[in-house]
Amino acid sequence: MSAPILTASRDRRRSAEAGSFRAAVARLEPMDYLALAVVAFVLLALLAPRVLSPYDPLAGDDASILTAPSLAHWFGTDYLGRDLLSRIIHGTGRTLLGSAVAVVIGLGVGTILGLIAAYFGGLADVIISRLVDVLLSIPGLLLSMVVVVALGFGALNAAVAVGIASIAAFTRIMRSEVLTVKGLPFVEASHHLGGKRLYVLARHIFPNSYSSVLALTGLQFGISIIWISSLSFLGYGAPPPQPEWGLLVSEGREYVVSSPWLVVIPGLVIAVTVLSISRLSRVLKEGNTP
């Protein structure tokens, strides 16, 4: 192929990519930009909490106990005089990293189990499908509580428990996608041309099956935040005095009448973060849909 044709081909490809990017940006709504700003701020709090935090999250102030939100303390203070905004910012890392661990476990194990069940079939499919049915019959949060009790309390064990509880959803989605792709003509042609099963699985089936699983990742990440915060609220997660979003709500419930901001503000932070992540996940899914 001559150089002018190659150059023209590259120019057309770059123009198409630029056009699709502009089209994706044009589809964004004001709420999408707001969700993007929230996620960006949460990521900044995760990466550089000391830059955003105005106070030490563990240092109390006897002169500022249960202070209402003000210019000095934007989110108020708790029963020990600790700045609530600083504790929320420093608790971001524990909550998000725990959710990330849970999603990685669920995505990794679920993808492998779904591939094995759908592609190899037979006894492997029967065993994995029945295991998935059992896991899906148990509410995710309840299953997480059972697992974390068996493993022991702590932030890491809570993340592992939530990850185990999310395996079934990823397995079910991956299995259905592989069953659809494995019957397509190009997969059968690869088998007829002498392609080995593992080669066909890695080269053709998996790359064409993982998109729906990745679309579930964003939604599951938001669910993991809720579940990990719930486990911390119940006392199964990070121990005090370490800040964690669910633990902050738990600590503030004793003062919900006199100091409602101790419960309302951390609860709103959890809700807004989960809604923002879910909205961006939907936007990305629509952007990848032809």
C-alpha positions as CSV (number, residue, x, y, z in Angstrom):
1,M,0.0,0.0,0.0
2,S,1.4,3.4,-1.0
3,A,2.3,6.2,1.4
4,P,-0.5,8.5,0.3
5,I,-3.1,5.8,0.8
6,L,-1.8,5.1,4.3
7,T,-1.8,8.8,5.2
8,A,-5.3,9.2,4.0
9,S,-6.4,6.1,6.0
10,R,-4.8,7.5,9.1
11,D,-6.5,10.9,8.5
12,R,-9.9,9.3,8.1
13,R,-9.4,7.2,11.3
14,R,-8.3,10.3,13.3
15,S,-11.3,12.3,12.0
16,A,-13.7,9.5,12.9
17,E,-12.2,9.3,16.4
18,A,-12.4,13.1,16.8
19,G,-15.9,13.1,15.6
20,S,-17.0,10.3,18.0
21,F,-15.3,12.2,20.9
22,R,-17.1,15.4,19.9
23,A,-20.4,13.5,19.6
24,A,-19.9,12.0,23.1
25,V,-19.2,15.4,24.6
26,A,-22.2,16.9,22.8
27,R,-24.5,14.2,24.4
28,L,-23.4,15.2,27.9
29,E,-26.1,16.8,30.0
30,P,-25.6,19.3,32.8
31,M,-26.1,16.5,35.4
32,D,-23.4,14.5,33.7
33,Y,-20.9,17.4,34.2
34,L,-22.0,17.6,37.8
35,A,-21.4,13.9,38.3
36,L,-18.0,14.2,36.6
37,A,-17.1,17.1,39.0
38,V,-18.2,15.0,42.0
39,V,-16.2,12.0,41.0
40,A,-13.1,14.2,40.2
41,F,-13.3,15.8,43.7
42,V,-13.7,12.3,45.3
43,L,-10.6,11.1,43.4
44,L,-8.7,14.1,44.5
45,A,-9.7,13.4,48.1
46,L,-8.5,9.8,47.6
47,L,-5.1,10.8,46.2
48,A,-4.3,13.9,48.2
49,P,-6.5,14.1,51.4
50,R,-4.0,16.3,53.3
51,V,-4.2,18.9,50.6
52,L,-8.0,19.3,51.0
53,S,-8.3,18.6,54.7
54,P,-8.4,21.8,56.8
55,Y,-7.8,19.9,60.1
56,D,-6.3,16.7,61.5
57,P,-9.1,14.1,61.3
58,L,-8.0,12.5,64.6
59,A,-7.4,15.6,66.6
60,G,-10.2,16.8,68.9
61,D,-10.9,20.2,70.2
62,D,-12.7,20.5,73.6
63,A,-13.8,24.1,72.7
64,S,-15.5,23.0,69.5
65,I,-17.5,19.9,70.5
66,L,-20.7,19.4,68.4
67,T,-20.3,22.7,66.6
68,A,-22.8,23.3,63.9
69,P,-21.6,23.8,60.3
70,S,-19.9,27.2,60.1
71,L,-17.2,29.0,58.2
72,A,-14.6,27.6,60.6
73,H,-16.0,24.0,60.3
74,W,-18.0,23.7,57.0
75,F,-19.5,20.3,58.0
76,G,-19.5,20.9,61.8
77,T,-17.7,18.9,64.4
78,D,-18.4,15.6,66.2
79,Y,-18.7,14.7,69.9
80,L,-14.9,15.0,70.4
81,G,-14.6,18.3,68.5
82,R,-13.1,16.7,65.4
83,D,-13.7,18.4,62.1
84,L,-16.3,16.4,60.1
85,L,-15.2,17.6,56.7
86,S,-11.6,16.4,57.4
87,R,-12.8,13.0,58.6
88,I,-15.0,12.6,55.5
89,I,-12.1,13.5,53.2
90,H,-9.7,11.1,55.0
91,G,-12.3,8.4,55.0
92,T,-12.7,8.5,51.2
93,G,-9.6,6.4,50.8
94,R,-10.8,3.5,53.0
95,T,-14.2,3.4,51.4
96,L,-13.2,3.7,47.8
97,L,-10.2,1.4,48.1
98,G,-12.3,-1.2,49.8
99,S,-14.9,-0.9,47.1
100,A,-12.1,-1.3,44.4
101,V,-10.8,-4.4,46.1
102,A,-14.4,-5.8,46.2
103,V,-15.0,-5.1,42.5
104,V,-11.6,-6.6,41.4
105,I,-12.4,-9.8,43.3
106,G,-15.9,-10.0,41.9
107,L,-14.9,-9.1,38.4
108,G,-11.8,-11.4,38.3
109,V,-13.4,-14.5,39.8
110,G,-16.8,-14.0,38.1
111,T,-15.2,-13.5,34.7
112,I,-13.2,-16.7,35.0
113,L,-16.1,-18.8,36.3
114,G,-18.5,-17.4,33.6
115,L,-16.0,-18.2,30.8
116,I,-15.5,-21.8,32.1
117,A,-19.2,-22.4,32.6
118,A,-20.3,-21.2,29.2
119,Y,-17.4,-22.3,27.0
120,F,-16.7,-25.8,28.3
121,G,-20.2,-26.6,29.5
122,G,-21.1,-30.0,30.8
123,L,-20.5,-30.7,34.5
124,A,-18.5,-27.5,34.9
125,D,-21.5,-25.5,33.7
126,V,-23.9,-27.4,36.0
127,I,-21.8,-26.9,39.1
128,I,-21.0,-23.2,38.5
129,S,-24.6,-22.4,37.6
130,R,-26.0,-24.1,40.7
131,L,-23.4,-22.2,42.8
132,V,-24.4,-18.9,41.2
133,D,-28.1,-19.7,41.8
134,V,-27.4,-20.2,45.5
135,L,-25.4,-17.0,45.8
136,L,-28.0,-15.0,44.0
137,S,-30.8,-16.3,46.3
138,I,-29.1,-14.7,49.2
139,P,-29.2,-10.8,49.6
140,G,-25.8,-9.4,48.9
141,L,-25.5,-7.5,52.1
142,L,-26.6,-10.5,54.2
143,L,-24.1,-12.7,52.4
144,S,-21.3,-10.1,53.0
145,M,-22.2,-10.1,56.7
146,V,-21.9,-13.9,56.9
147,V,-18.6,-13.9,55.1
148,V,-17.1,-11.1,57.2
149,V,-18.1,-12.8,60.4
150,A,-16.4,-15.9,59.2
151,L,-13.2,-14.0,58.1
152,G,-13.1,-11.6,61.0
153,F,-13.8,-7.9,61.4
154,G,-11.7,-5.3,59.6
155,A,-11.7,-3.1,56.5
156,L,-9.9,-5.6,54.3
157,N,-12.1,-8.5,55.3
158,A,-15.2,-6.4,54.7
159,A,-13.9,-5.6,51.2
160,V,-13.2,-9.3,50.5
161,A,-16.7,-10.2,51.8
162,V,-18.3,-7.7,49.5
163,G,-16.2,-9.0,46.6
164,I,-17.3,-12.6,47.3
165,A,-20.9,-11.5,47.4
166,S,-20.6,-9.8,44.0
167,I,-19.0,-12.8,42.2
168,A,-22.4,-14.3,41.2
169,A,-23.6,-11.2,39.3
170,F,-20.4,-11.0,37.2
171,T,-20.5,-14.8,36.6
172,R,-24.1,-14.7,35.3
173,I,-23.4,-11.8,32.9
174,M,-20.2,-13.3,31.6
175,R,-21.8,-16.7,31.0
176,S,-24.7,-15.2,29.1
177,E,-22.4,-13.2,26.9
178,V,-20.1,-16.1,26.1
179,L,-23.0,-18.3,25.2
180,T,-24.1,-15.7,22.7
181,V,-20.7,-15.1,21.2
182,K,-19.5,-18.8,21.0
183,G,-22.3,-19.6,18.4
184,L,-21.4,-16.7,16.0
185,P,-20.0,-17.7,12.6
186,F,-16.5,-16.3,13.1
187,V,-16.0,-18.4,16.2
188,E,-17.1,-21.5,14.4
189,A,-14.8,-20.6,11.4
190,S,-11.9,-20.4,13.8
191,H,-12.6,-23.8,15.1
192,H,-12.9,-25.3,11.6
193,L,-9.6,-23.7,10.7
194,G,-7.8,-25.6,13.4
195,G,-7.8,-23.1,16.2
196,K,-7.4,-24.7,19.6
197,R,-10.0,-24.1,22.3
198,L,-7.9,-22.0,24.6
199,Y,-6.7,-19.9,21.6
200,V,-10.3,-19.3,20.4
201,L,-11.4,-18.5,23.9
202,A,-8.6,-15.9,24.4
203,R,-8.5,-14.5,20.9
204,H,-12.2,-14.3,19.8
205,I,-14.7,-15.1,22.6
206,F,-13.3,-13.2,25.5
207,P,-12.6,-9.9,23.7
208,N,-16.2,-9.9,22.3
209,S,-17.8,-10.8,25.6
210,Y,-16.3,-8.5,28.2
211,S,-18.0,-5.2,27.3
212,S,-21.2,-6.0,29.2
213,V,-19.2,-7.2,32.2
214,L,-17.3,-3.9,32.2
215,A,-20.5,-2.0,32.0
216,L,-21.6,-3.8,35.2
217,T,-18.4,-2.8,36.9
218,G,-19.4,0.9,37.4
219,L,-22.8,-0.1,38.9
220,Q,-21.2,-2.7,41.1
221,F,-18.6,-0.2,42.3
222,G,-21.5,2.0,43.6
223,I,-23.2,-0.9,45.2
224,S,-19.9,-1.9,46.9
225,I,-19.6,1.5,48.4
226,I,-23.1,1.1,49.9
227,W,-22.3,-2.4,51.2
228,I,-18.9,-1.5,52.7
229,S,-20.4,1.6,54.4
230,S,-23.2,-0.6,55.7
231,L,-20.8,-3.1,57.1
232,S,-18.8,-0.3,58.8
233,F,-22.0,1.2,60.1
234,L,-22.8,-2.2,61.8
235,G,-19.3,-2.4,63.2
236,Y,-17.8,-5.0,60.9
237,G,-15.5,-2.7,59.0
238,A,-12.8,-0.2,59.9
239,P,-12.4,0.2,63.7
240,P,-12.7,3.7,65.3
241,P,-11.2,6.2,65.6
242,Q,-10.2,5.7,61.9
243,P,-12.6,7.7,59.6
244,E,-14.7,5.8,57.2
245,W,-18.0,6.9,55.7
246,G,-20.2,4.3,57.2
247,L,-18.5,4.5,60.5
248,L,-19.1,8.3,60.6
249,V,-22.8,7.7,60.2
250,S,-22.7,5.1,62.9
251,E,-20.9,7.5,65.3
252,G,-23.3,10.3,64.6
253,R,-26.6,8.4,65.1
254,E,-26.3,8.9,68.9
255,Y,-26.6,12.6,68.3
256,V,-29.1,12.6,65.5
257,V,-31.6,14.8,67.4
258,S,-29.2,17.4,68.8
259,S,-26.6,17.3,65.9
260,P,-28.3,15.9,62.8
261,W,-25.4,17.0,60.5
262,L,-23.3,14.1,61.9
263,V,-25.7,11.7,60.2
264,V,-27.1,13.7,57.3
265,I,-23.9,15.0,55.8
266,P,-22.0,11.6,55.6
267,G,-25.1,10.0,54.3
268,L,-25.5,12.6,51.6
269,V,-21.8,12.1,50.7
270,I,-22.4,8.4,50.2
271,A,-25.6,8.9,48.2
272,V,-24.2,11.7,45.9
273,T,-21.0,9.7,45.2
274,V,-22.9,6.5,44.3
275,L,-25.4,8.4,42.1
276,S,-22.5,10.2,40.3
277,I,-20.6,7.0,39.7
278,S,-23.8,5.3,38.4
279,R,-24.6,8.2,36.1
280,L,-21.1,8.2,34.6
281,S,-21.3,4.4,34.2
282,R,-24.5,4.9,32.2
283,V,-22.9,7.6,30.1
284,L,-19.9,5.4,29.2
285,K,-22.2,2.5,28.4
286,E,-24.3,4.6,26.0
287,G,-21.1,6.0,24.5
288,N,-19.9,2.4,23.6
289,T,-23.3,1.4,22.2
290,P,-23.3,1.8,18.4
